[in-house]
Amino acid sequence: MSRRSRFPHWLRGKRKRRRSQRPAYIGRTSVIEQLEPKHMLTVDNPFDQPLATVDNPLEVQLAPLDANPTVDLLALGAAGDLTVALNRGNNNWESNTTLDPGLGPLHGLATGSMNADLFPDLIVQGPDTVSVLEGDGLGGFGVSQTIAAATPGSWAPSGGGRVGL
């Protein structure tokens, strides 16, 4: 009689595991990398507060623009004007301001930190330029740097539109 037949079918091929034969995952640490933060606006109440924005909005960005941690809204219009809506944190907008940075028509908008302060700055793209607008922490922005293309119009796709900041 073979050795294999002496064991029930559910025990065949199984051996007692020694301490040195631990599974490979025991004693190892896992590294979890945080991905980029995502913000999403939700509607808790009925639409009783329409938010007036610029004409022909091209892009909308969400970022905490002022000292409170709530997510505020930026809308870029085709003419180059910006709507800044500061969130009060209680399902209401504290202020809704339209700014004209004086850069002419714009095609793209991105937020990020371009200096040492804690407030987000804006990077905007026109047909011939890319400009940095520094945030003041109160919902206002001022142009701090503009980079021009070597060939006018070369940064805008044919027919207009954004390059992809």
C-alpha positions in Angstrom: 0.0 0.0 0.0 1.4 3.3 -1.0 1.9 6.1 1.6 -0.4 8.4 -0.3 -3.4 6.1 0.2 -3.1 6.1 4.0 -4.1 9.8 4.3 -7.6 11.1 3.7 -8.0 13.0 0.4 -8.3 16.4 2.2 -5.0 15.9 3.9 -3.0 14.6 1.0 -0.2 16.9 -0.1 -0.3 19.0 3.1 2.5 19.1 5.5 2.9 20.8 8.8 4.4 24.2 8.3 7.6 25.0 10.1 8.3 28.4 11.7 10.9 29.1 9.1 8.4 28.5 6.3 6.2 31.5 7.1 4.2 33.0 4.2 6.2 35.7 2.4 4.0 38.5 3.5 4.6 38.1 7.2 7.1 40.6 8.6 7.1 42.8 5.5 5.8 46.3 5.6 3.6 47.8 2.9 4.1 51.2 1.4 1.0 53.0 0.4 1.5 56.1 -1.7 -1.2 58.8 -1.5 -2.4 59.8 -4.9 -3.2 63.4 -5.8 -6.1 65.0 -3.8 -9.4 65.1 -5.4 -12.2 67.5 -4.5 -15.8 67.2 -5.4 -18.6 69.6 -4.8 -21.9 68.0 -3.6 -25.3 69.5 -3.4 -27.0 69.0 0.0 -29.7 71.5 -0.6 -32.0 72.3 -3.5 -30.6 74.7 -6.1 -31.8 77.9 -4.5 -28.5 79.8 -5.0 -27.5 80.1 -8.6 -23.9 80.9 -9.1 -23.3 83.6 -11.7 -20.1 83.1 -13.5 -18.3 84.6 -16.5 -19.7 84.4 -20.0 -18.7 81.3 -22.0 -16.8 79.5 -19.2 -14.0 77.4 -20.5 -12.7 75.8 -17.4 -13.6 75.3 -13.7 -11.0 74.6 -10.9 -11.6 73.8 -7.2 -9.1 74.8 -4.6 -9.0 76.4 -1.1 -8.2 80.0 -2.1 -8.6 81.7 1.3 -7.6 81.0 4.9 -10.5 78.7 5.7 -10.1 75.0 4.6 -13.3 74.9 2.4 -13.0 74.3 -1.3 -13.6 77.4 -3.4 -14.4 77.7 -7.1 -12.6 79.4 -10.0 -14.2 79.7 -13.5 -12.2 80.9 -16.5 -14.1 82.7 -19.3 -13.1 82.8 -23.0 -12.4 86.6 -22.8 -9.9 86.0 -20.0 -12.0 87.0 -17.0 -12.1 84.9 -13.8 -15.0 84.2 -11.5 -13.8 83.6 -7.9 -16.5 82.2 -5.6 -15.4 81.7 -2.0 -17.1 79.0 0.0 -18.4 79.9 3.4 -18.5 76.2 4.5 -22.2 76.2 5.3 -23.6 75.5 1.8 -23.5 79.2 0.9 -21.1 81.3 -1.1 -19.4 84.0 0.9 -18.6 86.1 -2.2 -18.7 85.9 -5.9 -16.3 88.2 -7.8 -15.4 88.5 -11.4 -11.8 89.6 -12.0 -10.1 90.7 -15.2 -6.3 90.1 -15.0 -5.8 92.1 -18.2 -4.2 89.2 -20.1 -6.6 89.1 -23.0 -8.3 85.9 -24.2 -7.2 82.8 -22.3 -7.4 79.1 -23.1 -6.4 77.2 -20.0 -6.3 77.4 -16.2 -4.5 75.4 -13.6 -3.9 75.9 -9.8 -0.7 75.2 -7.9 1.8 76.6 -5.5 4.4 78.8 -7.3 5.8 80.6 -4.3 6.5 80.0 -0.6 3.1 81.1 0.8 0.3 78.7 1.6 -2.2 80.0 -0.9 -2.8 78.5 -4.4 -1.6 80.4 -7.4 -3.0 80.3 -10.9 -1.3 79.4 -14.2 -3.2 80.6 -17.2 -2.5 80.0 -20.9 -3.2 82.4 -23.7 -2.5 82.0 -27.4 1.0 83.5 -27.0 1.8 83.5 -23.3 1.7 81.5 -20.1 1.2 83.7 -17.0 1.5 83.1 -13.2 -1.1 84.9 -11.0 -0.2 84.8 -7.3 -3.0 84.3 -4.9 -3.3 86.8 -1.9 -5.3 84.4 0.4 -8.4 86.6 0.1 -9.6 85.4 -3.3 -7.6 88.0 -5.3 -4.8 87.3 -7.8 -2.1 89.5 -9.3 0.1 88.8 -12.3 3.6 88.0 -11.2 5.3 86.5 -14.3 4.5 86.1 -18.0 6.4 83.9 -20.4 5.9 84.6 -24.1 6.2 82.1 -27.0 9.1 82.6 -29.4 6.6 82.4 -32.3 3.3 84.3 -31.7 0.3 81.9 -31.6 2.4 78.7 -31.4 1.1 77.7 -28.0 -2.5 77.6 -29.0 -3.8 74.7 -31.1 -5.1 75.5 -34.5 -8.7 76.7 -34.2 -8.2 77.7 -30.6 -8.5 75.7 -27.4 -6.2 74.8 -24.7 -2.9 73.0 -24.7 -3.3 71.2 -21.5 -1.8 72.8 -18.4 
